[in-house]
Each structure stands twice: as structure tokens, then as C-alpha cells.
Amino acid sequence: MQLHFSASVLFFIISITLYQIPICFCDDYEASCSSSFDCGNIKNIGYPFWGSERPEDCGYPGFKLDCYYDYAEITIINDTYRVLQVNYSDYGLRVVRTDFWHNSCPTSFTNSSIDVNLFEYRPDSHNLTLYYDCSSPPVSLSYIRSTKFNCTEYGTEVDSYFITEVPEIDATGICASTLIVPILESQVRYLQENSTVENLKAAIDEGFVLVWKADNAQCNDCRKSGGQCGYNTSSSEFTCYCRDGPVPSTCRSKKSKIGLIAGVSAASAAIFFFLIGLWVFFTVRRRKRVAEQSQTKDLFLAPYSRGVTSSTTTSSQSVPSYVTSKPESLQHSFFYGVKVFTYAELEEATKNFDPSVELGDGGFGTVYYGILKDGRAVAVKRLYESNLKRVEQFRNEVEILARLKHKNLVELYGCTSRHSRELLLVYEYIANGTVSDHLHGDRSQSSLLPWRTRLNIAVETAEALAFLHESDVIHRDVKTNNILLDHNFCVKVADFGLSRLFPNDVTHVSTAPQGTPGYVDPEYFQCYKVTNKSDVYSFGVVLIELISSLEAVDITRHRHDINLANLAINRIQNHQVHELVDPLLGFERDDAVKKMTTAVAELAFRCLQQDGEMRPSMDEVLQILRGIQREGYGGHEEVEKKNNMVDEIMLLKDAPPLCSPDSVADNKWVSSSTTSTSS
């Protein structure tokens, strides 16, 4: 290959290269601080924490983590704490003192202290006072109860006590040591009701929450401007790493660097050969990028040839696809049989994707409320990135929803084309939020879903999933947040970005674990194999949510009950279904409700079996639910259901009004049948 460079071309390349050098140098900082890191069992940690392979410049002084095989530790002043959770939404760090982990008798009888410049106790923290080596109980008042436990000191057992009713009592002369241990307020109440030594250890193991202070506001501003948060150890100041260099606050736009170009015409032959190599490198990378773009294009080409002509004929036998040289023509084509919208149309429909019409965030994109020119209210999903993986998920959802039509599946109105600057999906607008909203979200405070409605939600969701399985499709992300409700509380199952077509001649699909914590099939994590029984497991969690009104994952519950599936299996195995059922459903006072909820719990127990082969099929689940519904409400269920639900629906209509287009609530989407009222 022969390369010919004129003097002017050489001058231009050298200038551009020198222009880029400082930018590339800064990108190293940005890249190293942008990636999160795992420390023990704590995942996806970022600023202000550092440690392991994450450099100190990407963290904040006092937030170094020591990483071990299955846990992480942080040292605050002179005490070491085990890290239980990092919560970026409220800057909460849940910790427990290391020498108190699984232990109520520490090695050092000194109170902990925190750096008030870096941390403050969250209001739900409570001081529990422990008294060690006591000659008698530290209180004499009959109405203050103390609980005794033993500790070994220098080989000798000594009597120790803890008290939950009051923060501290002067035990001078009675006890050798007094120690204050922070715990959560919820654990104090638990100890008051169950004052045992084992429960004391469990309460301490739950830890307490510190709110960190590490230039939080500056870091938020830095991230919003496109930078990465860090700390300059030389100047002892917060630093925002930007593409054009580190700055003390937020990123700025790149400044003109024409001054760097002056005098470059005298570049030496060494730079010339360096640039030849650079040119070869970028040429190879460009060819690779073109190949990827070609592959991306191929993902979209096949569907256009199926049942669609490229001519402008108006034959009733085919749908016309108007060929144009403009990427976003005002004329429409079709992709897998659904309408292809232009980016400009959807931009106008959503007020230029105004945050005020944002309906919520999903795993792959943000959903916006919009109104098309024909007056239809729609929900527009805007995928986060337009890389090859997102294109595949985009095509996957279009292909599945375009060919599958069911009354309990959300309807896809259309999408953008492969030429569009962004990948957008257009759905019907479902106006009554999600099942999750009504069970334990914003709507749960204003209205209660009656048992009859909940059972009907279970039946209709099972109908949708059974239909998908019959059509060789696995949903893979079944959860209450993906089950939408229209104004009549009828189900619309949504979010097919993770779904997989399931060929008839295979038993499973091997794939990396994806999905939502609390709903994912445990076999999925072990074998990386997804089957239709994976949906059955997730649906089992949904059934438990419907009868309990509890969330699938809740870290405020006891550590053995954080996962709702584990809690449910434990209660059902021990014949304690009554502890699982939402008391507002009338379990204790209505025999019919008691019988039905017990039957649903037993069905959920079968769905939640660890071994997928032990779970029923989705069709069998549907038949059992229909049987429970039919037996619980009499043989004329289908006729009576609509009439009997009228009063319940009217009560529910007293809840807050349907989502306003100007709301920023974290709801899903809403139905075109409610367009006139919601607009």
C-alpha cells in the first residue's frame, strides 16, 4: 500500500493530533473513574468510595474500602465497620462494627465515634446500651425490664445486660463497662417484643445507617455536566474529571486550541512516521465500525421484505412501503407490519421529550407521554443507547409484539426506522398505573385493591403468559411493575425487551443472567438456562405480592425475609399463611377469601420450587386459578364478575386522578381508551 501526503495534509494531521493529545490524557482519568467496582459482596460502587483497583483520585478521603472475599470493610476514625449496603439515593451507608458481627461480646469495651465532617447518623438510628460484668441488674425499677446474657472475660463468664426501654442508665459501681451500640429503630421495637440474646445479636447484625457527606451536591452537578467525580489529593479539593481536563466544579465546553497549532509546520520526520501508524490504526478501526454498522443494518432489512412491497402500488394485497432518499420521510413504511414513525413526529408528540411528560424509567430506556397528530395518547419508550445490543432488543420487542395480539398484552403502535437518530417504540397509553403502584406504590395509600380484583389480575396475567408460552415466547421479566392496569383494572402485560423466541426443538436457551432481583429463577443463576418455567417462578412471586401487598425485595425486613419468595416458602411450609396475607383483605373474617387466598398461596408455593421440573406449566397455573375463581365466586363467575366488580371499581375511582401528561410520577403507561379523560 502506498501513502501519499501533501504538505498541507501533513500539517492538518499533525495539528489535529496535537489538538487531541490533552483530551486523550484526560479521558484516561474519566474512564478510570467512570467504571464502578465490586468490593466483597457489595456491587457497583462508585464515588466517594475507593479501594481495591479503584485509585484514590476517584474517591474521597475517609472512604477507602478494604475488600475481602465475601464482605467489605471501612475504617472510621479508629473503628472498623463491616459494610452491609451502599444506597446512592439517600447517601446511606449501612454498617455494623466488625467486632460486633455475629457477636454481642466485643473485644474492646469502648464506644464508637464517627467523623462528623464525613458522616451523620440517620434519624432512624437508635442507641442501645449494653452493660458488661455486672454484680446485679443495672436497674431496680420494676417497670424497666433488662435482659441478661453472658460474656466471657479473661476466661471467666460474667453477667451482662441490655435494656431497650431507656437509652442509658448510670450503672457506676454495678457494672464494669457500659457500651452504646447504634441499631435501627425497627430493631428496637423488635427487641422490645422479643427480648432474647439471639435476637440481640440479630438486631446488631442489621447494623445502622450513616449518611455520608462528601461534596454530594458538587458531585451531582459534575455528573450532570458529563464529568466523573474525584478528589485531588495534592490540593485537597473535590475534582470533576472532564474530557477537556480536571476542573474544581463542573465540566465546561471545549475551548478553541488554535494556539497549539501555531508552529507545527516544523514537525520532524519522526512525527510523520508516527502519524502514518496512527492513520493505519484509525483506518482499521473505521472498517470495523463500518462492518458493525452493516451488521446493524442487516438486523432491520429482512422484515421489510416480508409482506411489504417497495413500490408505491396501492394494491389491497400488500402494505405500501414508500422508498425515499430522505432518512425521515413524511411518508411511512412498515417494520414487521407495524408503522414506522419519524423521529420528528415523536419529538413533537412528546414536546421534545420534555422531562415534565416523563412517565418512568425502565431497564432499557425512559418512557414519555405523548399525543400523536391523530389525537391518540401514546407512551413512547426511548432506548438509552443505539448500540448493537440495544438494536437487537429493539428488534426483539417489535417482532414479538407485532406478531402476537392478545387482549392482555400491551399494543405496539409503531417504532422508528433504522435511519432514526434514536431507537423509539410507541405503545398504547395505559392510564391506571401498574399493579406495583396499587400494591405498594403511590396509589396504595389512597385505595385498596379488593381480593376479587387481585384474583382477576392473577387470572388475566396468567392468560397473557400462557398465550406467550403457547406462541413459543418467554417473557423473562415478569413482575408487578410490568403488569399495567387500564381504567377497568384489566391487565396489560408489557416490557418485552428481554423476551426470547423459544424454538420448538430445544428445551432451554442459554444466556447470561438478566432480569429483576427478587423475581429471577434461581436455576437461571446456577445454569444460565432460561425456560418457560422461569416465567412460572417469577409469576409465583407476583402471586405472593397479590396476597400479601409486600414488595419482592425489601431490605428493611429481617435478613431471612428480605427476599419475598423465601419469606413465603417459610410461612407456607410452617402453615402460617395467615401471617403472609394482607390483613386488609378480610382473611380472618371472610371464609371465602380465606379459602381462595390459601389456595393461591399453595399454587404460588408450587411455582416457587427451586427445581424447575417441579413447577407447573403456565397453562396448568391458569386452569388452577380459573378453578379457584370459579369455585370461590360460584358457577356464574363470567356473568357475575363484571356486575359485582362495579361497586369495587367505583370505590377505586375515588383514588387520585389518572396520570396527568405533566406528571413526572414513576408510573408505566396508559390506554388510548382513556385519552379523552387523561388529556
C-alpha positions in Angstrom: 0.0 0.0 0.0 1.4 3.4 -1.0 0.6 6.5 1.0 0.8 10.0 -0.4 0.7 13.0 1.8 0.9 16.6 0.6 2.5 19.2 2.9 -0.9 20.7 3.7 -2.4 17.3 4.6 0.5 16.6 6.9 0.2 20.0 8.5 -3.5 19.3 9.1 -3.0 15.8 10.6 -0.2 17.0 12.9 -2.4 19.9 14.1 -5.4 17.7 14.8 -3.2 15.1 16.6 -1.7 17.7 18.9 -5.1 19.1 19.5 -6.3 15.7 20.7 -3.4 14.7 22.9 -4.5 16.6 26.1 -8.1 15.4 25.5 -6.9 11.7 25.4 -4.9 12.2 28.5 -7.9 13.5 30.4 -10.0 10.6 29.0 -7.8 8.2 31.0 -8.9 9.8 34.3 -12.5 10.0 33.1 -12.5 6.3 32.1 -10.8 5.1 35.3 -13.3 6.9 37.5 -16.4 6.2 35.4 -16.4 2.4 35.9 -17.8 1.2 39.2 -16.1 -1.6 41.2 -17.2 -4.5 43.4 -15.9 -5.0 46.9 -16.7 -8.3 48.5 -20.5 -8.7 48.3 -21.1 -5.0 47.7 -21.6 -4.4 43.9 -21.4 -1.4 41.6 -19.7 1.0 44.0 -18.5 4.4 42.8 -17.6 7.8 44.3 -16.9 8.6 47.1 -15.6 5.1 47.8 -12.3 3.8 46.5 -10.0 0.9 47.2 -9.1 -2.4 45.6 -8.2 -1.5 42.0 -10.0 1.9 42.1 -7.5 4.7 42.6 -7.7 7.2 45.5 -8.1 10.1 43.0 -11.6 8.6 42.1 -12.8 8.6 45.7 -12.8 10.9 48.8 -10.6 10.8 51.9 -12.0 8.6 54.6 -14.0 6.4 52.2 -11.4 3.7 51.5 -12.9 0.2 51.4 -11.0 -2.9 52.3 -12.2 -5.8 50.1 -12.3 -9.4 51.1 -13.8 -12.5 49.5 -17.4 -12.0 50.6 -17.5 -8.7 52.5 -16.2 -5.2 52.6 -15.0 -3.1 55.5 -14.4 0.6 56.1 -12.4 2.3 58.9 -13.9 5.4 60.5 -11.5 7.1 62.9 -10.2 4.0 65.0 -13.1 1.6 64.4 -13.6 -0.9 61.7 -17.1 -1.5 60.3 -18.5 -4.2 58.0 -20.3 -2.6 55.1 -23.8 -4.1 54.6 -25.3 -1.7 52.0 -24.5 1.4 50.0 -27.5 3.4 48.9 -26.9 6.3 46.5 -30.5 7.5 46.5 -30.1 8.9 50.1 -26.3 8.7 50.6 -26.9 6.0 53.1 -24.1 3.6 54.3 -25.4 0.7 56.4 -22.7 -0.7 58.6 -22.1 -2.7 61.8 -19.0 -2.6 63.9 -16.8 -5.6 62.9 -16.2 -6.9 66.4 -20.0 -6.9 66.9 -20.7 -9.0 63.8 -22.5 -12.2 65.0 -21.4 -11.3 68.5 -22.7 -9.4 71.5 -19.4 -9.6 73.4 -16.9 -7.3 71.7 -13.1 -7.4 72.2 -13.0 -3.7 73.0 -15.4 -2.1 75.5 -15.1 1.4 74.0 -17.8 3.4 72.4 -17.5 4.0 68.7 -17.1 7.5 67.3 -17.7 8.9 63.8 -16.1 11.7 61.9 -18.8 14.3 61.9 -17.2 16.0 58.9 -17.9 12.9 56.8 -20.9 11.3 58.4 -24.1 11.8 60.4 -26.5 9.3 61.9 -29.7 8.8 60.0 -32.8 9.7 62.2 -33.9 6.1 62.4 -30.7 5.1 64.3 -31.2 4.3 68.0 -28.6 3.9 70.7 -28.8 0.5 72.5 -26.9 0.4 75.8 -25.1 -2.8 76.8 -23.9 -3.3 80.4 -21.0 -5.8 80.9 -19.7 -7.6 84.0 -22.4 -6.6 86.4 -22.9 -7.7 90.0 -26.6 -7.2 89.7 -29.1 -5.9 87.1 -28.3 -2.2 86.4 -31.9 -1.1 87.2 -34.1 -1.6 90.2 -37.3 -0.1 88.9 -39.9 -2.8 88.3 -41.3 -1.2 85.1 -37.9 -1.1 83.3 -37.0 -4.6 82.0 -33.4 -5.7 81.5 -32.4 -8.9 79.7 -29.4 -10.9 80.9 -26.7 -12.5 78.7 -23.3 -14.0 79.4 -19.9 -12.9 78.1 -16.5 -14.4 78.7 -13.8 -12.1 80.0 -10.3 -13.4 80.7 -11.7 -17.0 80.7 -14.5 -16.2 83.2 -18.2 -15.8 82.4 -19.6 -12.5 83.6 -23.2 -11.3 83.8 -24.2 -8.7 81.2 -27.5 -6.9 80.4 -29.2 -4.9 77.7 -32.2 -2.5 78.1 -34.5 -1.3 75.3 -36.9 1.0 77.2 -34.4 3.8 78.0 -31.2 4.9 76.3 -28.9 4.7 79.2 -28.8 4.2 83.0 -26.0 5.2 85.3 -24.6 1.8 86.4 -21.4 3.1 88.1 -20.4 0.6 90.8 -22.7 -2.1 89.5 -21.2 -2.9 86.0 -17.6 -2.8 85.0 -18.3 -1.5 81.4 -21.1 0.4 79.6 -21.2 0.4 75.8 -23.5 2.2 73.4 -24.3 0.3 70.1 -26.3 2.1 67.4 -29.0 -0.1 65.8 -32.1 0.6 63.6 -35.3 1.9 65.2 -37.2 -1.1 63.7 -34.9 -3.5 65.5 -35.5 -1.7 68.9 -39.2 -2.4 68.5 -38.5 -6.0 67.6 -36.3 -6.5 70.7 -38.9 -5.0 72.9 -41.3 -7.7 71.8 -38.8 -10.5 71.6 -36.1 -9.7 74.2 -33.7 -12.7 73.7 -29.9 -12.9 73.3 -30.2 -14.4 69.8 -32.5 -11.5 68.8 -30.0 -9.1 70.3 -27.3 -10.5 68.0 -29.6 -10.4 65.0 -30.6 -6.8 65.8 -27.0 -5.7 66.0 -26.2 -7.6 62.7 -28.8 -5.5 60.9 -26.4 -2.5 61.6 -27.3 1.2 61.4 -27.2 3.8 58.7 -24.8 6.7 58.3 -25.4 9.5 55.8 -22.2 10.4 54.1 -21.1 14.0 53.3 -18.5 14.1 50.5 -19.3 17.1 48.4 -22.5 15.4 47.4 -24.0 18.5 45.7 -20.8 19.2 43.7 -20.7 15.5 42.6 -24.3 15.7 41.3 -23.5 18.8 39.4 -20.3 17.3 38.0 -22.2 14.2 36.8 -25.0 16.2 35.2 -22.4 18.1 33.2 -20.9 14.9 31.9 -18.0 14.5 34.2 -16.8 12.0 36.8 -16.3 12.8 40.5 -13.0 12.5 42.2 -10.6 14.2 44.6 -7.3 16.0 44.1 -5.0 14.7 46.8 -2.4 17.3 46.1 -4.7 20.3 46.5 -7.1 18.5 48.9 -10.1 19.6 46.8 -13.0 18.0 45.1 -12.3 17.4 41.4 -14.6 16.9 38.4 -12.8 14.9 35.6 -14.0 16.1 32.2 -13.0 15.4 28.7 -11.1 18.7 28.5 -9.3 18.2 31.8 -10.0 18.1 35.5 -11.8 21.1 37.0 -12.9 22.1 40.5 -16.7 22.1 39.8 -18.4 21.2 36.6 -17.4 20.4 33.0 -17.1 23.2 30.5 -17.3 23.1 26.8 -14.0 22.6 24.9 -12.2 25.8 24.2 -10.5 26.6 20.9 -7.0 25.5 20.9 -5.8 27.2 17.7 -2.8 28.5 19.6 -1.4 24.9 19.8 -1.4 24.6 16.0 1.0 27.6 15.5 4.5 26.4 14.6 3.5 22.8 13.9 4.8 23.1 10.3 8.3 22.4 11.5 7.3 18.8 12.7 10.1 16.3 12.3 10.2 13.1 10.3 9.6 11.1 13.4 6.2 12.6 13.9 5.5 11.9 10.2 6.0 8.2 10.6 4.1 8.2 13.9 1.1 9.7 12.0 1.4 7.0 9.3 0.9 4.4 12.0 -1.9 6.4 13.5 -3.6 6.7 10.2 -3.4 2.9 9.6 -4.9 2.3 13.1 -7.9 4.6 12.5 -8.4 3.1 9.1 -8.7 -0.4 10.5 -11.0 0.8 13.3 -13.2 2.6 10.7 -13.5 -0.6 8.6 -14.5 -2.5 11.8 -17.1 0.2 12.6 -18.5 0.0 9.1 -18.8 -3.7 9.4 -20.7 -3.3 12.7 -23.0 -0.8 11.1 -23.6 -3.2 8.2 -24.5 -5.9 10.7 -26.8 -3.5 12.5 -28.4 -2.6 9.2 -28.9 -6.3 8.4 -30.9 -6.7 11.6 -33.6 -4.4 10.0 -33.5 -5.4 6.4 -35.2 -8.8 6.5 -38.5 -7.8 8.0 -39.2 -5.2 5.2 -39.3 -7.8 2.6 -41.9 -9.9 4.3 -45.4 -8.9 3.1 -44.2 -5.4 2.0 -43.5 -4.1 -1.4 -41.0 -1.4 -2.3 -43.2 0.1 -4.9 -45.9 2.7 -4.4 -48.7 0.5 -5.6 -52.0 0.8 -3.6 -52.8 -2.9 -4.0 -55.0 -4.3 -1.3 -52.8 -7.4 -1.2 -49.8 -5.6 0.3 -48.9 -2.7 2.5 -47.0 0.0 0.5 -43.5 0.9 1.6 -42.5 4.3 0.2 -38.9 4.5 -0.9 -37.3 7.8 -0.4 -33.7 9.2 -0.3 -34.6 11.2 2.9 -33.9 9.3 6.1 -37.0 10.6 7.8 -39.6 11.0 5.2 -43.1 12.3 5.9 -44.3 9.1 4.2 -44.5 6.0 6.4 -43.1 2.5 5.9 -43.7 -0.6 8.0 -41.4 -2.8 10.0 -42.7 -6.3 10.9 -46.1 -4.9 9.9 -46.1 -2.0 12.4 -46.0 1.6 11.4 -42.6 3.3 11.2 -42.8 6.9 12.7 -40.3 9.6 12.0 -38.2 10.9 14.9 -39.6 14.4 14.2 -43.2 13.1 14.7 -42.4 11.6 18.1 -40.3 14.6 19.2 -43.3 16.8 18.5 -45.7 14.4 20.2 -43.6 14.4 23.4 -42.9 18.1 23.5 -39.3 17.4 22.5 -39.1 14.7 25.2 -39.8 17.2 27.9 -39.0 15.8 31.4 -42.4 17.0 32.6 -44.1 14.3 30.5 -41.7 11.5 31.6 -43.8 8.5 32.9 -40.9 6.4 34.3 -37.6 4.7 33.7 -37.2 1.0 32.7 -34.1 -1.2 32.4 -33.5 -0.1 28.9 -35.0 3.3 28.5 -37.2 6.2 29.6 -40.9 6.3 28.8 -42.7 9.5 27.8 -46.3 10.5 27.5 -47.2 11.9 24.0 -50.2 12.8 21.8 -50.0 11.9 18.1 -51.3 14.2 15.4 -54.4 11.9 15.0 -55.2 12.6 18.7 -54.1 9.2 20.1 -52.4 9.2 23.5 -49.3 7.1 23.4 -46.3 6.0 25.6 -43.0 6.5 23.8 -40.1 4.3 25.0 -36.7 6.0 24.3 -33.9 3.4 24.5 -30.8 4.6 26.3 -28.2 3.7 23.7 -28.3 2.8 20.0 -25.6 0.2 20.0 -25.8 -3.2 18.5 -27.2 -4.8 21.7 -29.9 -2.2 22.0 -30.8 -2.6 18.3 -31.3 -6.3 19.0 -33.5 -5.7 21.9 -35.4 -3.1 19.9 -36.0 -5.5 17.0 -36.8 -8.3 19.6 -39.7 -6.3 21.1 -41.0 -5.1 17.8 -41.0 -8.6 16.3 -42.7 -10.2 19.3 -45.4 -7.6 19.9 -46.1 -7.2 16.1 -47.0 -10.8 15.6 -48.7 -11.5 19.0 -52.1 -10.0 19.6 -53.9 -10.6 22.9 -56.3 -8.6 25.0 -53.9 -8.8 27.9 -50.8 -7.7 26.1 -49.9 -4.1 25.6 -50.4 -3.0 22.0 -47.5 -1.7 20.0 -48.5 1.1 17.6 -45.1 1.6 15.9 -41.4 2.4 16.1 -38.7 4.5 14.4 -36.7 3.3 11.5 -33.0 2.2 11.4 -32.2 5.6 10.0 -33.5 7.5 13.0 -31.1 9.2 15.3 -32.6 7.2 18.3 -34.5 4.0 18.7 -38.1 4.7 19.8 -41.0 2.4 20.5 -44.6 3.7 20.5 -47.2 1.9 22.7 -50.8 2.4 23.7 -51.1 4.5 26.8 -52.4 2.6 29.8 -53.8 5.1 32.3 -54.2 3.3 35.6 -50.6 2.6 36.5 -49.0 -0.7 37.4 -50.0 -3.5 39.8 -46.9 -2.5 41.8 -48.3 1.1 42.1 -51.5 -0.2 43.6 -50.0 -2.8 45.9 -47.1 -0.8 47.5 -46.5 2.3 45.4 -48.1 5.8 45.3 -51.6 4.5 44.7 -51.6 2.0 47.6 -52.2 4.8 50.1 -55.4 6.0 48.5 -57.1 2.8 47.6 -57.1 -0.9 48.3 -57.3 -3.5 45.6 -60.1 -5.8 46.7 -59.4 -9.5 46.7 -61.8 -10.1 43.7 -59.8 -7.6 41.7 -56.5 -9.1 42.7 -57.6 -12.6 41.8 -58.8 -11.3 38.4 -55.4 -9.7 37.8 -53.7 -13.0 38.6 -56.0 -14.8 36.1 -55.6 -12.3 33.3 -51.8 -12.2 33.8 -51.7 -16.0 33.6 -53.8 -15.8 30.4 -51.2 -13.5 28.8 -48.2 -15.6 29.9 -49.9 -18.9 28.8 -50.6 -17.3 25.4 -46.9 -16.3 25.1 -45.7 -19.7 26.0 -48.1 -21.3 23.5 -46.6 -18.9 21.0 -43.0 -20.1 21.9 -42.1 -16.8 23.6 -40.6 -16.5 27.1 -41.2 -13.1 28.7 -38.1 -13.3 31.1 -39.1 -10.2 33.2 -42.4 -10.9 34.8 -43.0 -8.6 37.7 -45.8 -6.4 39.1 -44.1 -3.3 37.6 -44.6 -4.8 34.1 -48.3 -5.6 34.7 -50.3 -2.5 33.7 -53.9 -1.8 34.5 -56.4 0.1 32.4 -59.3 2.1 33.8 -61.4 -1.1 34.3 -58.5 -2.8 36.1 -57.9 -5.2 33.2 -54.4 -6.4 32.8 -51.9 -5.4 30.0 -48.6 -7.2 30.3 -45.7 -5.0 29.0 -41.9 -4.8 28.5 -40.7 -7.5 26.1 -37.1 -6.2 25.7 -35.7 -9.3 27.5 -38.1 -11.8 25.8 -36.8 -14.7 23.8 -38.4 -16.6 21.0 -38.3 -20.3 22.1 -37.8 -22.8 19.3 -39.9 -25.9 19.5 -36.9 -28.3 19.1 -35.0 -27.1 22.2 -35.6 -27.4 25.9 -33.9 -24.1 27.1 -32.0 -21.1 25.9 -28.5 -20.4 27.4 -27.9 -16.8 28.3 -26.2 -14.5 30.8 -28.4 -13.8 33.8 -30.8 -10.8 33.3 -34.0 -9.7 35.0 -35.1 -8.1 38.2 -33.8 -9.1 41.7 -36.4 -11.0 43.6 -38.1 -12.4 40.5 -35.3 -14.3 38.8 -35.5 -18.0 38.6 -32.7 -19.5 41.0 -31.9 -22.1 38.3 -31.2 -19.3 35.9 -28.3 -18.1 38.1 -27.0 -21.6 38.6 -27.2 -22.9 35.0 -27.6 -19.8 32.8 -30.5 -21.6 31.2 -33.9 -19.9 30.8 -37.1 -22.0 30.1 -40.8 -21.2 30.2 -40.6 -22.4 33.9 -38.5 -19.3 34.6 -41.6 -17.2 33.9 -43.6 -19.5 36.2 -41.2 -18.8 39.1 -41.5 -15.0 38.5 -45.3 -15.3 38.3 -45.2 -17.2 41.7 -43.6 -14.1 43.2 -46.3 -11.9 41.7 -49.0 -14.2 43.3 -47.4 -13.7 46.7 -47.3 -9.9 46.1 -51.0 -10.0 45.3 -52.0 -11.8 48.5 -49.5 -10.0 50.8 -49.1 -6.5 49.4 -45.4 -6.9 50.2 -42.5 -6.0 47.8 -40.4 -8.7 46.1 -37.3 -7.3 47.8 -37.3 -5.2 51.0 -34.0 -4.8 52.9 -35.9 -3.4 55.9 -37.3 -6.8 56.6 -35.4 -9.4 58.7 -32.4 -10.7 56.8 -34.0 -14.1 56.2 -37.2 -12.4 54.8 -35.6 -9.8 52.6 -36.5 -11.9 49.5 -40.3 -12.3 49.4 -40.0 -15.8 47.8 -38.0 -17.0 50.8 -40.5 -15.4 53.3 -43.4 -17.0 51.5 -42.0 -20.5 51.3 -41.1 -20.4 55.0 -44.6 -19.2 56.1 -46.4 -21.7 53.8 -44.2 -24.7 54.9 -44.9 -23.8 58.6 -48.7 -23.5 58.0 -48.5 -19.7 58.7 -50.3 -18.4 55.6 -52.3 -16.0 57.8 -49.0 -14.2 58.6 -48.5 -13.7 54.9 -51.9 -12.4 53.8 -52.6 -8.7 53.8 -54.9 -8.3 56.8 -57.0 -5.7 54.9 -58.3 -8.4 52.5 -60.5 -9.9 55.3 -58.7 -13.2 55.6 -59.8 -13.8 59.2 -63.4 -12.6 58.8 -64.4 -14.0 55.3 -64.2 -17.7 54.9 -64.4 -17.5 51.1 -61.5 -15.1 50.9 -59.6 -17.3 53.4 -60.1 -20.3 51.2 -59.1 -18.6 48.0 -56.0 -16.9 49.3 -54.9 -20.1 50.9 -55.3 -21.9 47.6 -53.4 -19.2 45.7 -50.6 -19.3 48.3 -50.4 -23.1 47.7 -50.2 -22.6 44.0 -47.5 -19.9 44.4 -45.6 -22.4 46.6 -45.5 -24.9 43.7 -44.4 -22.1 41.3 -41.5 -21.1 43.6 -39.9 -24.6 43.7 -36.1 -24.4 43.3 -36.2 -27.3 40.7 -37.9 -26.0 37.6 -39.2 -29.5 36.8 -41.3 -29.4 39.9 -43.2 -26.3 38.9 -46.5 -26.5 36.9 -46.7 -25.2 33.4 -48.2 -21.7 32.8 -51.3 -23.3 31.3 -51.8 -25.5 34.4 -51.4 -22.4 36.6 -54.1 -20.7 34.5 -56.5 -23.6 34.9 -56.0 -23.7 38.6 -56.5 -20.0 39.0 -59.7 -20.2 37.0 -60.9 -23.0 39.2 -60.2 -21.0 42.3 -62.1 -18.1 40.9 -65.0 -20.2 39.7 -65.3 -22.1 42.9 -64.8 -19.0 45.1 -67.5 -16.9 43.3 -69.9 -19.5 42.1 -70.6 -21.2 38.8 -71.8 -18.0 37.0 -68.4 -16.2 37.5 -68.1 -14.9 34.0 -71.6 -13.3 34.0 -71.5 -12.1 37.6 -67.9 -10.8 37.6 -68.5 -7.6 35.6 -71.6 -6.7 37.7 -70.0 -7.5 41.0 -66.9 -5.5 40.2 -68.8 -2.3 39.5 -69.0 -1.3 43.2 -65.3 -2.1 43.8 -64.2 -0.1 40.7 -66.4 2.8 41.8 -64.6 2.8 45.1 -61.3 2.6 43.4 -62.2 5.6 41.2 -62.1 7.7 44.3 -58.3 7.3 44.1 -56.2 10.1 42.7 -57.0 11.0 39.1 -55.3 9.3 36.2 -51.8 10.3 35.3 -51.5 13.8 34.1 -49.3 14.4 31.0 -47.4 16.9 33.1 -46.7 14.4 35.9 -43.2 13.0 36.5 -44.5 10.1 38.5 -42.7 6.8 38.2 -45.7 5.1 36.6 -45.8 3.0 33.4 -48.1 3.8 30.5 -51.7 4.4 29.9 -54.6 3.2 27.4 -55.8 5.0 24.4 -59.3 4.3 25.7 -58.6 6.9 28.4 -57.2 9.5 26.1 -60.1 12.0 26.4 -60.2 11.8 30.1 -56.5 11.9 30.7 -55.8 14.6 28.2 
